[in-house]
């Protein structure tokens, strides 16, 4: 819990400006109208509050599921174990992440409104359900992301450990995490764009219903391939750096605590 929480807070706050740029590139009104480079830390209180419990919930689930499933280094089931553990971790973490993400993204594209105002408006107009708009699309983004990132991270660590004859250091784990995160970020960007559109859609609009396939179809029709991969560069940069900081900090904190 502590290792995951500390890692989550570190990465979310350090890389927040890149996340804001990515959200504004993906927003329906376009980068400039969504705020451009103005108010780059809009929405950061929501992230600061949600970051620790979100990351902690993921790693508690991930490590516990991993411990009850077969995961021996020589087992061919090892990648499946990491996939299942990461997927279940994301489902649990999204219960905390989605309300935080909804408020954060709406604040990022409305820098003149405070986080508290965005939260109040969402609850007034849409209720608690409004805070969970995009839960399905977030899970549908996070599971494929984790299915790519975590088995790749564990495999790279295993390969590096085997080559040097001992367990990887925290900085080596961080390098593996950066590569795994960047690759996973690139291939799941269309799902991230769909999730952003659903969270930012006006109440009552077609995208507000949360249909991921419909959102992807709408983006494809109006903007084509470039629309589906909007924000891919800052997303890859943020998640590569995030993978380095997050997974490296997690390993280091875990080693210090254990």
NORQUI-V275130 format. One record per helix or strand of 2 or more residues. SS is the DSSP state (hx for helix, st for strand). FROM is the first residue (numbers start at 0). TO is the last residue. If there is no record, write none. Layout:
SS;FROM;TO / SS;FROM;TO
This chain:
hx;1;13 / hx;15;25 / hx;43;67 / hx;77;107 / hx;114;130 / hx;134;163 / hx;169;186 / hx;188;199 / hx;206;208 / hx;211;227 / hx;231;256
